[in-house]
Amino acid sequence: MLMIFLLIIFGLAAYRRGEFKVTRYRKVDGETARMLGVIMLVGAGLSFVIGGWIGLVALLVAIILGLLTSKPIAV
C-alpha cells in the first residue's frame, strides 16, 4: 500500500513539474519526465486493481527509463 501511495505522489509531481530526479546528480526534464509520471500513475492504478507486482514493475520501468534518458544536474 505504501508503494502505491509513493507512486501516486512521485507520479503527480513528475507530471505536474515536468521534472523527475532519478539520482542526486541526474534528472529528466520535459515531456520525458511527464511520460514517466504517467507510467507511475498508471502503475499505481493497476496495482490497486490487479495486484502489487504491477506497481513494482511500473516503478522499475520508470527508474530504468529515467536512468537511460537522464541528464547531469549542473552543480
Phi, psi and omega in degrees: 000324178296321180296322178297316179299316180293321177298320179294314181297308182291325178295315178295319179296316180293320181291318184286315184275337184072027181213135180221116177278118180275314174227184180295330186248004181224142178215163178243136182241163169071217185296328179295319178295320178295322178294321176296323176298318178295319178300316180293320180293317178295320178297321178294318179296314179293325178295323178293322184276311188269306183168164186294336183293333178294321178297321178295318178297317179298319178296316179296320177297315180297318180292315181295312178297323178297317179294323181288331185250006185281160178237152179294146176272132177289124183261000000 
